[in-house]
Amino acid sequence: MSYRELADQLVPYAKWMGFTHLELLPINEHPFDGSWGYQPTGLYAPTRRFGTRDDFRYFIDAAHAAGLNVILDWVPGHFPTDDFALAEFDGTNLYEHSDPREGYHQDWNTLIYNYGRREVSNFLVGNALYWIERFGIDALRVDAVASMIYRDYSRKEGEWIPNEFGGRENLEAIEFLA
């Protein structure tokens, strides 16, 4: 279904069923259909699979007109290794850590944002504000929080680097989320 078809069909149905909120899977542009949007490459682009930006805005406006709030799954925890996206964006590890023990997520074959770089955190905060301010998204559900805040998430001994205090917490990710 397109964004406009969702506005015309899903919104009245959800209202009729008594729902107060709609939660959407990530709608960022993404190259791999099988990821359902959880490996975004175009963080500032609603996927064109379902229509244009204006069509997406139409859907959000229709939901709001019906008294429904919209929650968006947002993915600031990792990003694809594709060379046409953010990976080594300028030829360096601009968005990710250079050491795979900090910057690679083996479960999803994705890279982990380097939250310790202020420009990376600002990029992600700007992205969250973009969805809220430009499209009227009412709330964000942050995906994969545990993988963000624990350096040893899904890793064996020796596959991760402790924080400056010797702990397993990713202090930069916690600060980013705070």
C-alpha positions as CSV (number, residue, x, y, z in Angstrom):
1,M,0.0,0.0,0.0
2,S,1.1,3.6,-0.6
3,Y,1.3,6.2,2.1
4,R,-1.9,7.8,0.6
5,E,-3.7,4.4,0.6
6,L,-2.7,3.9,4.2
7,A,-4.1,7.3,5.0
8,D,-7.4,6.5,3.3
9,Q,-7.7,2.9,4.6
10,L,-5.6,2.2,7.7
11,V,-6.4,5.5,9.5
12,P,-10.2,5.1,9.5
13,Y,-9.9,1.4,10.4
14,A,-7.5,2.1,13.3
15,K,-9.8,4.9,14.5
16,W,-12.9,2.6,14.2
17,M,-11.0,-0.1,16.2
18,G,-10.4,2.3,19.0
19,F,-6.7,2.7,18.6
20,T,-5.0,5.9,19.8
21,H,-1.6,5.4,18.2
22,L,0.0,3.9,15.1
23,E,3.5,2.6,15.3
24,L,5.4,2.4,12.1
25,L,8.5,0.2,11.3
26,P,11.4,2.4,10.2
27,I,10.5,4.2,7.0
28,N,14.0,5.5,6.2
29,E,15.3,4.6,2.7
30,H,17.1,1.3,2.9
31,P,18.6,-1.0,0.2
32,F,17.7,-4.4,1.6
33,D,13.9,-5.2,1.6
34,G,14.6,-8.1,4.0
35,S,15.7,-5.6,6.7
36,W,12.2,-4.1,6.9
37,G,14.0,-0.7,7.2
38,Y,16.2,-1.7,10.2
39,Q,19.3,-1.1,8.1
40,P,18.7,2.5,6.9
41,T,21.0,4.3,4.5
42,G,18.9,7.4,3.8
43,L,18.2,8.6,7.3
44,Y,16.6,11.8,6.1
45,A,14.5,10.2,3.4
46,P,11.1,8.4,3.8
47,T,11.4,5.3,1.6
48,R,10.0,5.9,-1.9
49,R,8.7,2.3,-1.9
50,F,5.3,3.8,-0.7
51,G,5.3,7.2,-2.2
52,T,6.9,10.7,-1.9
53,R,7.7,12.8,1.1
54,D,4.4,14.7,0.5
55,D,2.5,11.4,0.5
56,F,4.1,10.4,3.8
57,R,3.2,13.8,5.2
58,Y,-0.4,13.3,4.0
59,F,-0.5,10.0,5.9
60,I,0.7,11.6,9.1
61,D,-1.7,14.5,8.7
62,A,-4.6,12.1,8.1
63,A,-3.7,10.2,11.3
64,H,-3.6,13.4,13.3
65,A,-6.9,14.6,11.9
66,A,-8.4,11.3,13.1
67,G,-7.0,11.9,16.6
68,L,-4.2,9.2,16.2
69,N,-0.6,9.8,17.3
70,V,2.2,8.3,15.2
71,I,5.2,6.5,16.7
72,L,8.2,5.8,14.4
73,D,10.7,3.1,15.0
74,W,14.0,4.9,14.8
75,V,17.4,3.2,14.2
76,P,20.3,5.1,15.7
77,G,22.1,2.1,16.9
78,H,23.7,0.7,13.8
79,F,24.0,1.2,10.0
80,P,24.8,-1.0,7.0
81,T,28.3,-1.6,5.8
82,D,27.4,-0.7,2.2
83,D,30.0,1.6,0.7
84,F,27.3,3.8,-0.9
85,A,26.0,4.8,2.5
86,L,27.7,6.1,5.7
87,A,30.4,3.4,6.0
88,E,33.8,5.1,5.5
89,F,31.8,8.0,4.2
90,D,34.8,10.3,3.5
91,G,37.4,7.5,3.2
92,T,37.8,7.4,7.0
93,N,35.8,6.0,9.9
94,L,33.8,9.1,10.0
95,Y,30.6,7.7,11.6
96,E,31.9,4.4,13.0
97,H,34.7,3.3,15.2
98,S,37.9,2.1,13.4
99,D,38.3,-0.9,15.8
100,P,35.6,-3.6,15.0
101,R,35.5,-4.5,18.7
102,E,33.8,-1.2,19.2
103,G,32.3,-0.5,15.7
104,Y,31.0,-3.7,14.2
105,H,27.9,-5.5,15.1
106,Q,28.5,-9.2,14.0
107,D,24.8,-10.3,14.5
108,W,23.5,-7.9,11.9
109,N,26.7,-7.3,9.8
110,T,26.3,-3.6,10.6
111,L,28.5,-0.8,11.9
112,I,28.0,0.9,15.2
113,Y,27.9,4.7,15.4
114,N,30.7,6.4,17.3
115,Y,28.6,8.4,19.8
116,G,31.8,9.8,21.3
117,R,32.2,12.0,18.2
118,R,30.1,15.1,18.8
119,E,29.3,15.5,15.1
120,V,28.0,11.9,14.9
121,S,25.7,12.5,17.9
122,N,24.6,15.8,16.5
123,F,23.8,14.1,13.1
124,L,21.6,11.6,14.9
125,V,19.8,14.1,17.2
126,G,19.2,16.2,14.1
127,N,17.7,13.2,12.4
128,A,15.3,12.6,15.3
129,L,14.3,16.2,15.2
130,Y,13.8,16.1,11.5
131,W,11.1,13.4,11.8
132,I,9.4,15.2,14.6
133,E,9.5,18.7,13.2
134,R,9.2,18.1,9.5
135,F,6.6,15.3,9.5
136,G,4.9,15.7,12.9
137,I,6.0,12.3,14.2
138,D,4.7,12.2,17.8
139,A,7.2,9.8,19.4
140,L,10.2,7.7,18.5
141,R,10.8,4.1,19.6
142,V,14.6,3.7,19.7
143,D,15.5,0.3,18.2
144,A,18.1,-2.1,19.7
145,V,18.9,0.0,22.8
146,A,20.7,-2.9,24.6
147,S,23.1,-3.2,21.7
148,M,23.9,0.5,22.0
149,I,24.5,0.7,25.7
150,Y,26.4,-2.5,26.4
151,R,29.8,-2.9,24.7
152,D,29.7,-6.6,25.3
153,Y,26.3,-7.1,23.7
154,S,26.4,-10.4,21.9
155,R,30.2,-10.6,22.2
156,K,32.5,-13.0,23.9
157,E,35.4,-12.1,26.1
158,G,38.1,-10.4,24.0
159,E,35.6,-9.3,21.3
160,W,34.9,-6.0,23.0
161,I,36.8,-3.1,24.7
162,P,35.8,-2.0,28.2
163,N,35.0,1.6,28.9
164,E,37.5,4.0,30.5
165,F,36.4,2.6,34.0
166,G,36.7,-1.0,33.0
167,G,33.0,-1.5,32.7
168,R,30.8,-2.9,29.9
169,E,28.6,0.2,29.5
170,N,29.0,2.3,26.4
171,L,29.1,5.6,28.2
172,E,28.9,7.7,25.0
173,A,25.8,5.9,23.9
174,I,24.2,6.4,27.3
175,E,25.0,10.1,27.1
176,F,23.6,10.3,23.6
177,L,20.3,8.6,24.8
178,A,20.0,10.7,27.9
